[in-house]
Amino acid sequence: MAKRPALAVAFDNSDKNFFNGHPDRQAHIRLPYEQECAGEYWSLGDHNRTRRRIVLWRVPPGNPYYKPEAMPFIKIPMLAFSDETIEDRDDILLPIIEELMFDAFEKEKKKQ
């Protein structure tokens, strides 16, 4: 089994620690760490790196993506608008996640 870099493990733990410390929260937004999700950001086209954000979504039981044996959240790379401040609150983040997921679903549908 390949060993994971210590840096990646530390980042995963900080995300787990956030949700463990905030059991009422379903979402969280933060800046990406160094080259975290570099490929996903590259696929978003030319952009200012300061606009990069990671939105984390705690996957609820019953959702098709819920895997209790794995990390119970999904990382979603996104770009903020240049003048946008996104508050780290569920009432703000959950509609953003819904829109991102719907857009991804529509893109996949068009590929078929």
Backbone as a printed PyTorch tensor [residue, N CA C, xyz], in Angstrom:
tensor([[[  0.8460,  -1.1870,   0.0000],
         [  0.0000,   0.0000,   0.0000],
         [  0.8900,   1.2480,   0.0000]],

        [[  0.5820,   2.1950,  -0.8660],
         [  1.3790,   3.4200,  -0.9750],
         [  1.1800,   4.2860,   0.2720]],

        [[  2.2680,   4.8600,   0.7180],
         [  2.2060,   5.7300,   1.8900],
         [  1.7880,   7.1300,   1.4540]],

        [[  0.8540,   7.7290,   2.1780],
         [  0.3880,   9.0790,   1.8630],
         [  1.3580,  10.0880,   2.4410]],

        [[  1.6320,  11.1690,   1.7130],
         [  2.4990,  12.2090,   2.2540],
         [  1.9220,  12.7870,   3.5440]],

        [[  2.8080,  13.0860,   4.4840],
         [  2.3830,  13.6120,   5.7830],
         [  1.5710,  14.8860,   5.6330]],

        [[  1.9200,  15.7250,   4.6570],
         [  1.2090,  16.9740,   4.4370],
         [ -0.2620,  16.7100,   4.1040]],

        [[ -0.5140,  15.7230,   3.2340],
         [ -1.8940,  15.3960,   2.8570],
         [ -2.6710,  14.8790,   4.0590]],

        [[ -2.0370,  14.0590,   4.8760],
         [ -2.7060,  13.5280,   6.0570],
         [ -3.0530,  14.6550,   7.0250]],

        [[ -2.1390,  15.6080,   7.2050],
         [ -2.3950,  16.7380,   8.1050],
         [ -3.5940,  17.5500,   7.6250]],

        [[ -3.7140,  17.7630,   6.3060],
         [ -4.8350,  18.5240,   5.7680],
         [ -6.1430,  17.7710,   5.9870]],

        [[ -6.1390,  16.4660,   5.7170],
         [ -7.3330,  15.6590,   5.9500],
         [ -7.7470,  15.7460,   7.4070]],

        [[ -6.7700,  15.6860,   8.3050],
         [ -7.0730,  15.7520,   9.7260],
         [ -7.6460,  17.1050,  10.1200]],

        [[ -7.1710,  18.1910,   9.5190],
         [ -7.7180,  19.5060,   9.8710],
         [ -9.1750,  19.6090,   9.4360]],

        [[ -9.5120,  19.0120,   8.3060],
         [-10.9090,  19.0040,   7.8580],
         [-11.7620,  18.1390,   8.7900]],

        [[-11.2550,  16.9670,   9.1410],
         [-11.9870,  16.1080,  10.0850],
         [-12.1510,  16.8170,  11.4220]],

        [[-11.0850,  17.4800,  11.8710],
         [-11.1490,  18.1970,  13.1500],
         [-12.1950,  19.3110,  13.1180]],

        [[-12.3130,  19.9910,  11.9750],
         [-13.3310,  21.0400,  11.8740],
         [-14.7100,  20.4480,  12.1190]],

        [[-15.0400,  19.3760,  11.3940],
         [-16.3740,  18.7920,  11.5220],
         [-16.5790,  18.1160,  12.8730]],

        [[-15.5360,  17.5520,  13.4400],
         [-15.6550,  16.9840,  14.7900],
         [-15.9080,  18.0860,  15.8210]],

        [[-15.2870,  19.2420,  15.6100],
         [-15.4630,  20.3740,  16.5260],
         [-16.7470,  21.1510,  16.3120]],

        [[-17.3830,  20.9330,  15.1660],
         [-18.6310,  21.6290,  14.8140],
         [-19.6550,  20.5950,  14.3360]],

        [[-20.1570,  19.7640,  15.2300],
         [-21.0500,  18.6790,  14.8150],
         [-22.3620,  19.1540,  14.1860]],

        [[-22.7250,  20.4080,  14.3930],
         [-23.9550,  20.9470,  13.8110],
         [-23.7660,  21.4440,  12.3810]],

        [[-22.5250,  21.5700,  11.9350],
         [-22.2380,  22.1160,  10.6020],
         [-22.2840,  21.0370,   9.5280]],

        [[-22.8040,  21.4030,   8.3550],
         [-22.8370,  20.5200,   7.1960],
         [-21.8530,  20.9400,   6.1140]],

        [[-21.3130,  22.1590,   6.2310],
         [-20.4210,  22.6750,   5.1900],
         [-19.3570,  23.5760,   5.8190]],

        [[-18.2710,  23.7550,   5.0690],
         [-17.1580,  24.5990,   5.5200],
         [-16.4190,  25.0670,   4.2700]],

        [[-15.9060,  26.2850,   4.3040],
         [-15.1090,  26.8010,   3.1900],
         [-13.7560,  27.2270,   3.7360]],

        [[-12.7210,  26.9840,   2.9380],
         [-11.3700,  27.3560,   3.3350],
         [-10.5220,  27.5480,   2.0840]],

        [[ -9.3410,  28.1280,   2.2950],
         [ -8.3760,  28.2410,   1.2050],
         [ -7.7320,  26.8840,   0.9720]],

        [[ -7.3490,  26.5800,  -0.2650],
         [ -6.6460,  25.3160,  -0.5040],
         [ -5.2160,  25.3880,   0.0230]],

        [[ -4.6880,  24.2380,   0.3750],
         [ -3.3080,  24.1340,   0.8270],
         [ -2.4020,  23.9190,  -0.3680]],

        [[ -1.4040,  24.7540,  -0.5290],
         [ -0.3880,  24.6660,  -1.5700],
         [ -0.9510,  24.1530,  -2.8880]],

        [[ -0.6420,  22.9190,  -3.2760],
         [ -1.0830,  22.3810,  -4.5700],
         [ -2.3140,  21.4790,  -4.4490]],

        [[ -3.0490,  21.6050,  -3.3600],
         [ -4.2400,  20.7820,  -3.1590],
         [ -5.2230,  20.9860,  -4.3120]],

        [[ -5.6770,  19.9110,  -4.8880],
         [ -6.6420,  19.9100,  -5.9950],
         [ -6.1280,  20.6770,  -7.2130]],

        [[ -4.8210,  20.6760,  -7.4100],
         [ -4.2170,  21.4330,  -8.5190],
         [ -4.8100,  21.0350,  -9.8660]],

        [[ -5.0340,  19.7470, -10.0760],
         [ -5.6000,  19.2850, -11.3490],
         [ -7.0080,  19.8070, -11.5780]],

        [[ -7.8040,  19.8040, -10.5290],
         [ -9.1690,  20.3050, -10.6570],
         [ -9.1770,  21.7990, -10.9780]],

        [[ -8.2890,  22.5470, -10.3330],
         [ -8.2200,  23.9860, -10.6280],
         [ -7.7100,  24.2260, -12.0440]],

        [[ -6.7640,  23.4210, -12.4680],
         [ -6.2400,  23.5490, -13.8310],
         [ -7.3750,  23.3710, -14.8350]],

        [[ -8.2940,  22.4330, -14.5470],
         [ -9.4010,  22.1720, -15.4700],
         [-10.4060,  23.3290, -15.5260]],

        [[-10.3410,  24.2600, -14.5710],
         [-11.2590,  25.4030, -14.5630],
         [-10.7850,  26.5490, -15.4580]],

        [[ -9.6350,  26.3620, -16.1030],
         [ -9.1330,  27.3770, -17.0220],
         [ -8.2650,  28.4140, -16.3200]],

        [[ -7.8340,  29.3920, -17.1020],
         [ -6.9540,  30.4400, -16.5940],
         [ -7.6940,  31.2690, -15.5360]],

        [[ -7.0460,  31.4580, -14.3890],
         [ -7.6800,  32.2210, -13.3080],
         [ -6.6160,  32.7060, -12.3290]],

        [[ -6.9980,  33.6450, -11.5050],
         [ -6.1350,  34.1600, -10.4490],
         [ -6.1630,  33.1680,  -9.2880]],

        [[ -5.0070,  32.6830,  -8.8580],
         [ -4.9320,  31.6710,  -7.7980],
         [ -5.5300,  32.1480,  -6.4650]],

        [[ -5.6000,  33.4480,  -6.2540],
         [ -6.1520,  33.9540,  -4.9910],
         [ -7.6620,  33.7280,  -4.8980]],

        [[ -8.2950,  33.3700,  -6.0090],
         [ -9.7410,  33.1150,  -6.0250],
         [-10.0880,  31.6800,  -5.6560]],

        [[ -9.0820,  30.8220,  -5.5010],
         [ -9.3300,  29.4020,  -5.2180],
         [ -9.8790,  29.1920,  -3.8080]],

        [[-10.8800,  28.3350,  -3.7260],
         [-11.4680,  27.9530,  -2.4450],
         [-11.7780,  26.4590,  -2.4690]],

        [[-11.8040,  25.8660,  -1.2930],
         [-12.2620,  24.4890,  -1.1230],
         [-13.5260,  24.5610,  -0.2780]],

        [[-14.6030,  24.0080,  -0.8110],
         [-15.8440,  23.8950,  -0.0490],
         [-15.9380,  22.4330,   0.3750]],

        [[-16.1560,  22.2160,   1.6550],
         [-16.3090,  20.8650,   2.1820],
         [-17.7700,  20.6480,   2.5410]],

        [[-18.2760,  19.4990,   2.1720],
         [-19.6650,  19.1600,   2.4510],
         [-19.7120,  17.8570,   3.2240]],

        [[-20.2990,  17.8940,   4.4070],
         [-20.4850,  16.6670,   5.1880],
         [-21.6410,  15.9050,   4.5450]],

        [[-21.3340,  14.7580,   4.0160],
         [-22.3310,  13.9730,   3.3000],
         [-23.2870,  13.3200,   4.3120]],

        [[-24.5800,  13.5810,   4.1810],
         [-25.5290,  13.0100,   5.1370],
         [-25.7880,  11.5290,   4.8490]],

        [[-26.0400,  10.7390,   5.8940],
         [-26.4230,   9.3380,   5.6740],
         [-27.6480,   9.2790,   4.7680]],

        [[-27.6830,   8.2930,   3.9170],
         [-28.7920,   8.1680,   2.9720],
         [-28.4610,   8.7420,   1.6070]],

        [[-27.4530,   9.5960,   1.5370],
         [-27.0080,  10.1530,   0.2630],
         [-26.1800,   9.0960,  -0.4650]],

        [[-26.2880,   9.0010,  -1.7960],
         [-25.5130,   7.9950,  -2.5360],
         [-23.9970,   8.1100,  -2.3430]],

        [[-23.5100,   9.2950,  -1.9890],
         [-22.0690,   9.4810,  -1.7990],
         [-21.6130,   9.2070,  -0.3670]],

        [[-22.5320,   8.8850,   0.5120],
         [-22.1940,   8.6170,   1.9090],
         [-21.4690,   7.2840,   2.0220]],

        [[-20.2750,   7.3340,   2.6180],
         [-19.4810,   6.1280,   2.8530],
         [-18.9430,   6.2150,   4.2740]],

        [[-19.5740,   5.5280,   5.2070],
         [-19.1630,   5.6580,   6.6040],
         [-17.7300,   5.2170,   6.8660]],

        [[-17.1960,   4.3090,   6.0320],
         [-15.8280,   3.8430,   6.2390],
         [-14.7930,   4.8300,   5.6940]],

        [[-15.2150,   5.7450,   4.8780],
         [-14.3100,   6.7480,   4.2970],
         [-14.5150,   8.0920,   4.9910]],

        [[-13.8020,   9.0970,   4.5100],
         [-14.0100,  10.4390,   5.0480],
         [-15.4510,  10.8500,   4.7700]],

        [[-16.1550,  11.3380,   5.7650],
         [-17.5760,  11.6350,   5.5850],
         [-17.8600,  12.9910,   4.9370]],

        [[-16.9170,  13.5050,   4.1430],
         [-17.1740,  14.7710,   3.4760],
         [-16.5520,  14.7610,   2.0830]],

        [[-17.0790,  15.6300,   1.2400],
         [-16.5960,  15.7800,  -0.1320],
         [-15.9230,  17.1350,  -0.2410]],

        [[-14.7390,  17.1600,  -0.8740],
         [-14.0360,  18.4200,  -1.1600],
         [-14.4580,  18.8850,  -2.5470]],

        [[-14.8840,  20.1250,  -2.6300],
         [-15.3190,  20.6940,  -3.9110],
         [-14.4820,  21.9390,  -4.1910]],

        [[-13.5610,  21.8630,  -5.1590],
         [-12.7930,  23.0550,  -5.5220],
         [-13.6920,  24.0370,  -6.2760]],

        [[-13.5410,  25.3060,  -5.9840],
         [-14.3180,  26.3280,  -6.6880],
         [-13.5040,  27.6180,  -6.7690]],

        [[-13.9670,  28.5120,  -7.6260],
         [-13.3550,  29.8300,  -7.7460],
         [-14.3510,  30.8760,  -7.2680]],

        [[-13.9060,  31.7200,  -6.3700],
         [-14.7350,  32.8370,  -5.9250],
         [-14.6390,  33.9560,  -6.9610]],

        [[-15.6660,  34.7780,  -7.0470],
         [-15.5710,  35.9580,  -7.8880],
         [-14.5210,  36.8740,  -7.2840]],

        [[-13.9160,  37.7180,  -8.1050],
         [-12.7820,  38.5270,  -7.6500],
         [-13.1120,  39.4230,  -6.4570]],

        [[-14.3220,  39.9030,  -6.3790],
         [-14.6800,  40.8140,  -5.2820],
         [-15.5930,  40.1400,  -4.2560]],

        [[-15.6720,  38.8140,  -4.3000],
         [-16.6320,  38.0790,  -3.4810],
         [-16.0440,  37.6370,  -2.1460]],

        [[-16.7940,  37.8410,  -1.0930],
         [-16.4880,  37.2780,   0.2170],
         [-17.5680,  36.2410,   0.4980]],

        [[-17.1330,  35.0280,   0.7870],
         [-18.0850,  33.9520,   1.0510],
         [-18.0000,  33.6080,   2.5370]],

        [[-19.0850,  33.8570,   3.2470],
         [-19.1010,  33.5830,   4.6790],
         [-19.1520,  32.0820,   4.9350]],

        [[-18.4690,  31.6560,   5.9900],
         [-18.4010,  30.2470,   6.3690],
         [-19.6020,  29.8980,   7.2470]],

        [[-20.7650,  29.8410,   6.5860],
         [-22.0200,  29.5130,   7.2770],
         [-22.8160,  28.5530,   6.4090]],

        [[-23.4870,  27.6040,   7.0160],
         [-24.2620,  26.6260,   6.2560],
         [-25.3370,  27.2580,   5.3840]],

        [[-26.0140,  28.2880,   5.8860],
         [-27.0820,  28.8990,   5.0930],
         [-26.5470,  29.5790,   3.8330]],

        [[-25.2760,  29.9040,   3.8180],
         [-24.6240,  30.4720,   2.6270],
         [-24.0460,  29.3570,   1.7550]],

        [[-23.3640,  28.4020,   2.3820],
         [-22.6170,  27.3850,   1.6470],
         [-23.4810,  26.2880,   1.0290]],

        [[-24.5220,  25.8550,   1.7090],
         [-25.3240,  24.7500,   1.1830],
         [-25.9760,  25.0720,  -0.1630]],

        [[-26.5200,  26.2750,  -0.3760],
         [-27.0340,  26.5920,  -1.7190],
         [-25.9180,  26.6390,  -2.7820]],

        [[-24.7230,  27.0730,  -2.3980],
         [-23.5910,  27.0790,  -3.3360],
         [-23.2460,  25.6430,  -3.7200]],

        [[-23.2000,  24.7540,  -2.7290],
         [-22.9000,  23.3430,  -2.9970],
         [-23.9580,  22.7440,  -3.9140]],

        [[-25.2140,  23.0390,  -3.6400],
         [-26.2990,  22.5240,  -4.4830],
         [-26.1220,  22.9760,  -5.9350]],

        [[-25.7760,  24.2370,  -6.1180],
         [-25.5720,  24.7590,  -7.4710],
         [-24.3700,  24.1020,  -8.1510]],

        [[-23.2670,  23.9410,  -7.4200],
         [-22.0780,  23.2950,  -7.9770],
         [-22.3690,  21.8510,  -8.3740]],

        [[-23.0910,  21.1310,  -7.5290],
         [-23.4240,  19.7390,  -7.8180],
         [-24.3550,  19.6390,  -9.0240]],

        [[-25.3210,  20.5300,  -9.0990],
         [-26.2540,  20.5280, -10.2280],
         [-25.5140,  20.8290, -11.5260]],

        [[-24.6200,  21.8230, -11.5020],
         [-23.8340,  22.1620, -12.6970],
         [-22.9860,  20.9780, -13.1450]],

        [[-22.3500,  20.2880, -12.1930],
         [-21.5260,  19.1210, -12.5230],
         [-22.3990,  18.0130, -13.1180]],

        [[-23.5830,  17.8090, -12.5670],
         [-24.5120,  16.8080, -13.0770],
         [-24.9030,  17.1260, -14.5220]],

        [[-25.2230,  18.3870, -14.7840],
         [-25.6180,  18.8050, -16.1360],
         [-24.4700,  18.6080, -17.1310]],

        [[-23.2430,  18.9160, -16.7310],
         [-22.0920,  18.7270, -17.6200],
         [-21.9110,  17.2470, -17.9540]],

        [[-22.0440,  16.3950, -16.9550],
         [-21.9060,  14.9550, -17.1840],
         [-23.0190,  14.4350, -18.0950]],

        [[-24.2140,  14.9540, -17.9220],
         [-25.3530,  14.5420, -18.7460],
         [-25.1010,  14.8790, -20.2160]],

        [[-24.4960,  16.0370, -20.4670],
         [-24.2300,  16.4650, -21.8450],
         [-23.1760,  15.5860, -22.5140]],

        [[-22.2810,  14.9980, -21.7270],
         [-21.2350,  14.1250, -22.2760],
         [-21.8070,  12.8170, -22.8010]],

        [[-22.9420,  12.4030, -22.2870],
         [-23.5130,  11.1070, -22.6520],
         [-24.2630,  11.1450, -23.9400]]])
